[in-house]
């Protein structure tokens, strides 16, 4: 009998391990590119071996003057390091063992904790329970709206936050369009908590909630987010199947109908910036686009949250052409990053997406702007790469507190200026 138990254990254990991708001895490199030769050498290396680009998010975005962060599997790490040294590419290793860094993200705590916490990263089940609880506890200020379902059939929940006084000016906020950027959903949850708990105490927030509504989508890419908790922490895309390819997923932030499929996206399903088979081919994209179109008369602002790089940007991403109200967008961004920096001195760069980071088509922000929402901003939250997508839980509070200052600044300007 003991032999049978051990034998069954041997059968089961490998399967259990294979369900969750580990990153033991995987490395993350940063290469500082100073000239065309170095850019071409790194592109050649990327064409020869598999590199998972963190920043920028694709080999297509590599240019002179860019610090390029990329992840390398354990069996290729030594080879990649050797090639960088042979070609005299200046580099440093950000993470020597990615698995250890993933575990450090929880500051010594458990990957799974029992209760929802604003100071921890919460899995999808906790977020769903939280949306229901905060709605139930704040019936005059919060209501829950299901705007659609994901590819795998999960509900997409939107929280409407504001004092109920009919149809008012509104701002749409979306988090978690890229699955591995966990600090983004954490901020959306923090925002709703702050809005409900400081109403009547914070005069600025009270004025905003009396005069406006905020439509907050805590996690846009729900399936991808679930996957980062259960299978692959570094997953980016959604989880839809692609015809004629074994590669899963579409980059939802390349799937909107804003110069779709042109600059800064890929038609190759295996790429991280795959734009999908057509504009709005993904259920998640359609759900957001439909809600926006149905409420264009009241939506005056659109704010998207990503990580990482400490940037505050505005349209356009798909062209270097200036947005018609760029001067105003730039002025507000300048004020917002100044407000953000007052708390901890955190420095943000601001400007149009294409000039500030890279060209990218099919983004939610550009689509919302072209649809008629003239105050459109995207945050790349902390940090500059020391932790990358693995910002420790101890950084949630300061990140969210400073970001609140910028969001309130932008929101107050929209309230005062939008028709």
N, C-alpha and C positions, 0 to 999 in steps of 0.2 A: 504493500500500500504506500509506504514512504517513497519507494522508487517511482511509483505512478504519479504521486504529488509533485515530486521534483521534475519528472519528465513533462508534465503538463505546464509547470512553471516555466520551463525552458521554451515551450511552444508559445506561451502567452507573452512573456516578457519582451522579446524582440518586437512584436507587433505594437505593444504599448509604447515603446521608445520611438518607433518609426512614425507614430502619429504626430509627434511634436518635433519640429526641427530644432536642433541644438546648434550652437555657434562656437563650440570649443575650439580655441586656437585660431579662430578667424580674426583677421586684422582689418583695421580701417586706417588707410593712408591719407595724408594730405600732401598734395604736390602743388608747389607755387610756380605757375607758368609765366615766364618772363619774355618769351619770344616765339615766333612762328615755328621754329625748329622743335622747341619743346612741346608745343601744342600738337604738332604732327606726330612726334614720337609717342606721346600718350595716346593719341587716337589709334596709332598702329598697334600699340599694346592692347588697347581695348578691343580691337578687331581680332586679335590672336587668342585672347583669353577672356573669360567671363569676369567682368568687373561690375559690381552693383554700385551705381553712382548715387551718392547721397546729396551732394551739392557741387555743381548744379545737378539736376535730376536726370541728365542724359549726356552721352558723349557729344550729341549734336550741339550742346550749349557751351562747350569748352572754347574759351577764347583767351587771348593774351591778358595777363593781369588778374586771372582768376585763380583763387585757391580752390583746388578740386579735391573733394573728399570722396573716397570710394572704398567699398568693402570687398575683401578678397577671401575666398575660401581657404581653409587651413592647408590643403594640399598644393595650393598655388602661391601661397604667401611668400615663401622663400624665393621662388622663381621670379615673382613680380618685383620683390625687393632687389634681387640681383640685376634685373633689367633696368630698374630705375638708376641704380648705381653705375652700371655700365654706360648708360646714356647721359650720365651726369645731370639727372633731373633732381632738383632740390626737393626733398621730401622729409616728412616726419611721420611717425606712427602715432596716431591718436589713440587707438585701442589695440593693445597687444593680444587680448583675449576677449572677444566680443561677448561670449557667454557670461564671463565674470561681470562685465559692465551692465549687461541686462539684469543680472541679479542685484547689482549695486543700486540700480534705479529705485529699488524699493527700500533703500536706506536701512537694510538689515531686516526689514519686515517680511511678511509673507506675500507671495505673488497673489494669492487669493485671500481676501479678508471678508469677514462675514457681513459687515454693515457698510452702507454707503458713507463715504466721507469726502468732504470738500478738500481735504489735505492729502488724499490718496488718489491713485488712478482706479477708476471703477469699471468693471466689466459691463457688458451690455445688459445683463439681467438686473444688475443693481441700478443702472441708469433708467431702465423702464420702470422699476418699482419707485424710483425717486420721482420721475415725472408724474406718476399717479399720486404719490404722497404730497408733493408740493402743490399740486393742483387742488387736492382735497383740503389741504390746510390753509389755502389762500383763495377761497372761491370767488372773492370779489376782485381779485387781481390777476389770477392765472387760470387759463383754460387750455385744455389739451386738444389738439387737432391732429387727426391722422391724414396726411396728405397723399399717401400712397403706400406701396409695398416694394420691397427690394426684390432683386432677382431670385433670392432664395425664400421669399415669402414673408420676410419680417416686416412689421409695421414701421413706417417712418413717422415719428411723432414730432410735432411742432408745438411749442409752448407760446401762447399769446400772453404777453405780460403788459399790464397797464390797467389803470382804473377804467371801469366800464362806463363810457359815456358816448356810445355810438361809434361811427366810423371816423377815426382821427388820422392825422399823419402817422406814418409808421416806418419803422426800420426793420429790414430783414437781416438776420444774423445767422450765418451757417458755420458749423465747426465739423471737423472730422471728415472732410472730403477725401483726404489721403489717410489711409488706415493707420499707418505707423506713427503718425504725428499726435501722440496721446495728449500733449499739453493743450491741444486745441479743444477737444471736447471738455477737458477739465475747466477751461475758461468759460465755456458756455454755461456749464453748471454753476460756476462761481457767480457769473453775472446774474442769473435768475435768483440765486440766494441773496445776493447783495440788494437787488431790486426789491425783493419782498421784505427783507429784514430792516432796511434803512428807510423805507417809505414813512414819511412823517417825522423823521429824524434828520435826514440829509436833505437840505432845502433844494439842492440842485437835482438830486434824484427824484424827489417828490414832484418838482415842477415838470420834469420829463415824463414821469408816469401819469401825471394829471393831464398832460397835453398830448401825449403820444402813446402808441403801442409799439412793443418790440415783439417781432415774431422770431423766436429762437429755435433753430434746428440743432439740437445738441450733438447729433451724429448723422451726417448725411450718408456716409458710406458704411452702413451698419454691417453688412456681410463681411466686408474687409476688416472692419474693427473686431468683429467676433473672431475672425481668422487669426488676427495678431495675438489674441489671448489664448487660443486653443492649439494653433498649429505653427505659425511662423510670425514671430514678433516683428520682422522687418518687412512685412507685406504692405504694398502701397495701393494697389488697384481694387476694384470691386471683384466679385467672384463669378461673373457670368461666363458661360461657355462661348468659345469662338469657333465658328464653322471653319473647317479645313485647317485647324491648328489644335495641338494638344495644350497650348499655352492658355492659361486662364486669365480672365480679367481685362477690364478697360479702365484707363485713367479717366475718371469722371470729370476731372478738371481740364480735359482736352475734348470732352464730348458735347459741349454746348455749341449752339449754332452761332458762333462768333468767329468768322473766317475759318470755319471748321476744316481740319485736315491740311492746313497750310504750314505756316511757320511754327517751329518748335514743337511739333508732334510727329507721330510715326504711324504708318499704316501696317506695321509689323506687330502682330498680336503678342509676340514674345517680349516686346520692348515695354519698359516701365511707363512710357508716355504714349502708349497705343491709344489712338483717338476713337476707336470703335468702328463699326462697319458703316455708320452714317451718323450725321448729327442727331443727337437725342435718341440714339439707338438703345440707350440703357434706361431701365425703368426708374432708377433713382434720379437721373437727369430730367426725365419727362415729368416726374412728380414735382420737382422744384420749379421747372419752367412753367408748368401749368398753374401752380399756385401764384407765381409772380404775375403771370399774364392776367389772371383773374382778379388781381388786386392792385394793378398798376395805378389806379386812380388815387390810392392812398399811400403807396410805397414811395418814400422820398429818399431813403438811404439803403445801401446794401453793404454789409461788412462781412468779410470772409476771414477766417483764422487758420493759419498754417504754422509750421515750424520747419526749419530753424533759420536764423540769420539776422534777426533784429532789424527788420525792415518794415516800413509803412508805405504802401504803394497804391497807385490809382491808375485808371486806364490811360494809354492802351498797352496791352501785352502783345497783340498780334501785329502791330505796326508802330513805327517810330513817329507817325503823325500825331500831332498834339491833339488832345481832347479839346473841344470848343471852350470848356470852362476850366482849362488846365491851371490858369493863374489862381483861381479861387481854390481849386483842389489842392494845389501846392501850398497855398497860404494856410489852409486848414491843417494839412499834414504837418507843416512846420510847427504850428501851435500845439498840435496833439503830441508830437514827440517831445516837445519842450515840457508839456504837462507831465508826461510819463516819466521823464528823467528827474523830476523834482523829488521823487520818493527815495530812490536808491542810486541815482546818478547813471542809470542804464542808458546807453547811447544807441539810438536808432538812426538809420539812414532813411531818407524819404525821397520819393520821386515817381515818375511813370514806370510801369512794370518793365517795358522793353529796355529802357535806358538804365534802370536800377539793377536789374537782375539778368534778364534775357528775353528774347522773343518767344512767345508762346501763344498759340491759337486755341480756340475752343474753351477758354476759361469762363467760369461762372461769372466772374466780376465784369469782364468785357461784355458778356451777353446781357447782363442786367443793365449795364450802362447804355448799351445800344437800344435796349427795350424802352428806355426812358427814365431810368433812375439815375439822376445826374450827380448824386453824391455816393460814390462807390469806392470802397477802400478794402485793401487786403493787408493783414498783418502777417509777417513772418516772426513768430514769437522767439523767446530765448532758445538757444544761446548762439554764440558764434562758431560752435563746433567742438568745444571741450567735451560736451556731452551729446551733442547732435540730437538725434531722435530719442535719446535715452535720458532726458532731463530728470534728475532725481526728484522724488516726491517732496523733498525738503525745499525745492525751488518752486513748488506750485503756488504757495501763498504769495511770495514776493512777485512772481511773474503775473499773477492774476490781479494783485492789488495795483501794480503800476499800470497794467493794461486798462483797468477800469478807468483810470484818470484820462487816458487818451480817448477811450470810447465815449465817456461823458462829454469830453470837449467836442468831439465830432458831432455827437447827438445834439448838443446845445446849439451848435451852429446850424444844423439842419432844421431844428425847430424854429430858429429865428429867421432863417433865410429861404427855406423851401416854400414855394407857393402852395 
